[in-house]
Each structure stands twice: as structure tokens, then as C-alpha cells.
Amino acid sequence: MRRLLPMVEGHGEDRAVPLLIRRILEAQGIYDVELLSAQRKGEYPTVVRDFNKLFQAATLVKAPILWVMDFDSKDYDFPVKEAQHLLARAESLRRGWPIKIAFLVKEYETLFLIDEAATRKVFPDIPAKMPFPKNPESIRGAKEWLSKARPDAGKAYKPMVDQAKITAHLDLDLLRARSSDFAHLERAVLELARADIPT
């Protein structure tokens, strides 16, 4: 059986990202990929600094690597450029190792703002008259938006509790149509599901 190693930022993503990957695979009828436990490696600036060490340690698992990160830092340029930079570093360290970098602009929760129906299903207390952002990927602070949208201050959005719940309801067809970041992540998952590690 083929295997796949997800690398994520932190708490919340370590449950939500594997769930999203499984849903992507199952939607394509792929059931023969063992999804390994997600490894939390921190935000993008930390990954850039420690990439060589983190990547080489990850290859010890002997599986293709999908690295999913938010792209909300003001200190870096375009996500495509940054991904290419990391992939070049990976290639110089372990030639031919299957790895994909999937950035989400600005953060994982942006997907929830794109799919209003899924978010309202988990958060039915968001007022019906509350309009969701027309351009979610332009918003810095999707987590904060979700918290403010809920009328009860005691019901703030909590990644460790809510991220996987909403992920379970996301409409993959809708996300693919409205988010180039999700479409890229989906393609990365499907390519890695068929990838072999170098011997």
C-alpha cells in the first residue's frame, strides 16, 4: 500500500488536513493510500528557517510528503515563488523525493469563508443576514471573522474543536471552482497518491 505524510502548521490542522486529504482521495475512488499521522512543523517563517532539517527528518518516514501551510506572512512574496524555492531546496537534499507544497491564502479557514453552507451547518447561530466575504482570500484573519460572526461571545471559533467539523462538510466541487489554492492542493494529493519514493 502506498503511503502519504501530511506536514501541517499546528493544532487543528493536524486533524483537519488529514480529513480533507481522505475526502479528496475517496472522491476519486482511491482507498489504497495509508495516510500517516500529520506532523506539526509550525508557520511558514519557521519552516523556511529550519526546512533542511525538517525535510530530511520527514524523509526518514519513507513516504511522499504533502506540506500544507497558511500563506499570510507580510514578509514573503508570492506563494508560487516561495513553494518553488522550498522544492528546489528539497531537490538539492534528496533528489527525486516526492514532495508538494500547498499554500492556502490567507489561511486554512479561508476555505470555510468560501463554503458558506458548510460553515453555517456547523455554526447555525451565524445570523442569516450576515453576508459572507465576497473575496475570502483577500481577508487576513479568517479565524477572527468566524468568531465575530457568531453573536454569543462565548462561542468563539476554536481551531482544535471546529476545524475538522467544518472540513467534514466542505463541498469539494465548490472549493475547486472558487479557490485555485484548493485546486492546487487537490492536484498535489492525487499526484502524491501515485508517487514512488526513490530507492
Number of C-alpha atoms within 10 A of each C-alpha: 6 16 20 26 23 24 26 26 21 17 15 18 25 20 20 24 20 22 17 21 20 18 18 18 18 12 11 10 9 14 13 12 15 14 17 14 13 21 17 16 17 15 17 21 13 11 17 13 10 12 17 16 11 14 20 13 11 17 17 8 13 16 24 26 25 22 23 21 24 20 22 20 13 6 6 12 10 8 18 11 11 17 16 13 12 19 17 12 15 19 13 12 14 13 11 13 21 23 24 23 21 25 23 23 24 21 20 25 25 25 26 25 23 22 21 15 16 20 23 16 13 15 18 12 13 19 12 9 6 9 10 16 15 10 11 22 20 13 16 16 14 22 18 13 18 21 17 15 19 18 12 11 10 8 14 17 20 13 18 15 13 16 22 19 19 21 25 14 17 20 16 18 9 12 18 15 10 16 18 13 19 21 17 16 24 19 15 19 24 15 14 22 21 14 18 15 16 12 6
